[in-house]
Amino acid sequence: MNEVITLAHGSGGRKTSELIGEIFRKNLGNEYFTADDAAVLPKPEGRIAMSTDGFIVSPWKYPGGNIGRLAVCGTVNDLACMGAKPLYLTCSYIIEEGLPIEDLELIAKTMGETAREAGVNIVAGDTKVAGKGQVDKIFITTAGVGVIDDNVNTSGKFAKPGDKIIVTGDVGRHGTAILLARDEYGIEAEVTSDCAPLWEPVRKVLEVCPEIHVIRDATRGGVGTVLYEIADEAGVGIKVNREDVPVADEVRGVTGLLGLEPLYLACEGRMVMMCPADKADAVVEVLKATKYTEGATIIGEVTDTEIGRVVMTTEVGGQTYLPKPGNELLPRIC
Amino acid sequence: MTSLTDTSGLRKYLEEYDGPSIRIMEVCGTHTHEIFRQGIRNFLSPKINLISGPGCPVCVTPASYIDEAVFLALEKGCTITTFGDLVRVPGNQKSLQQARAEGGKVKVVYSPLDAEKYAKAHPEEQVVFLSVGFETTTPSDVIAVKNAIKDGIDNFSLLTANKTMPGAYEAMASSTDAYLYPGHVHAIIGTKLCRDLCERGVSGTIAGFTGEELLTALAVTVKKASEGKPFFVNAYPRVVTDEGSPAACAIVDKFMQPCDAEWRGIGTIPLSGVELKDEFAVCDARKKYSIPKMDYERKTGCKCGNVLQGQIKPCECPLFGKACNPDHPIGACMVSDEGACSAFYMYGGQS
């Protein structure tokens, strides 16, 4: 099939209907999916969380996923970080004229599969086609709604001295995978993105520790940026043991060559959690037993000294500040 | 007696050392960065003073060199190919970043070989590679020239500011009690030089690059230095051999000849650099484009020179962390991650 997206696919006419029917309804369809102006949904029980996120990753396809998986996981994980069970997503596509229809089909298929895996329904969407060169192949925006149990309250502000800090797996995979996929460095290494929907592990964590203080997904700026954000928001210090930070050998190799700090490379399937010390082992235990978070481990703790700073204990037992996040390392990572 | 065979023993020795005060100069930007990254300075005994010497190629590149590159980009319409760090280094007039904003063509590459390939693929452009660095990287600069000759292209040249360590070791010897010699440089040039220096009373230890290798080299240096006699130890024998890499040295000797070199903040050190021999003048941008002498010097108050010689700590420079920071570097030591000022700023929690 050599067909490509043309401006007519975004006209709102027959071609648009074909696209919705043959690509989107086929791959994303569910009982709430609508071609009407808005989806009509049952009223959920409890507080509602709502979030939105735009995705412009380049290249749109990379080892371990594509922009479709990213667009679903990004919003699902944002909701999960607030302790919200993701219920519904909308998605808006801005497509560059000339994109092969089979590429769009692959993206839609991936979104459908990822949504089903995440237990969320894509209920409405929009498609616009922009002229050649006005966007780079495809940009996607998703918005999502989730529902939060009454006894759950998470926020970066709630980090408390004494809390243990957990990461849910090895860091820096997504950023490294994208960097290699761009092929600008002439480095060959097998690194796949960690992109994954994380409501299921969060749900299980909330069962053993509903009082958990902080859950945050470490996306663009990586785990290091999250730690500085929370130190600032909660007015606490953060202490991390560098040797306990999990980094895959191949990621360590690539970042070593390029002089990059894995803690500042993007993740798309990793969360940072902060919980009372007496619950930390139980949280790690359920994470380890759950898909996508098998590599969970404690990396440090929240302190009432060195407010606003992230202090690293190094491999040789030295102490140093983690350098603050600098300029944007790589544009268009998600 | 503390054991010097494991990390905690080494650390304890360096923490608790209470002999005569010792100054140790690390002469390699990668060492500087790793020492900060590992937090080693924070636990050293106050009797051990580390000096971040002139071992980061970006840091010792004089502002006039940037002026030359800017001249080529803006006046001669050349395409400048360079490692990324140099783009942000301020010249006397402007940086390459500013030259690029004014329409100059500046392309970041990861190897001089890529720059030569780019020249081959773009015969309509005059491509100049900014050839800076020490013995470690000079061989690949030379191979790029060799490739250009082999490919029969006449649009590729080097703007050389390649430096060699022997002259610098001699020139800086009074600033330190012992050197932490750069492992990668001596993997190329071998250890003879260090032995000769030792005979002339200049001490040092060749160090590797992991945290543990650095601790080992530091502990050995402190122990030997406190004994008061000149010494040389190769503490990186898994990589550094006595003879080094004769092949790499031979190819450099074939294309390059020694020359005096200017080190930013330190001045001209006789025969501390290399330049292309006359027979390769077509690949020497300075000759090819008749670059005029850049003798205008802007006064900034930057004290990088004192920092590189260990006379002051970066935070004692009046510009440090104020007018000069990684987002707006005034001195070159604030540009590269391997620069002493940048490392001080990033790991010292100044931001």
Interface residues (C-beta under 8 A of the other chain):
Chain A: Y185 G186 G259 R309 M312 T313 T314 E315 V316 G317 G318 Q319 T320 Y321 P323 K324 G326 N327
Chain B: T7 S8 L10 R11 F36 R37 Q38 G39 I40 N42 F43 Y110 D114 G211 E212 L214 L215 P326 D327 D337 M346 Y347 G348 G349 S351
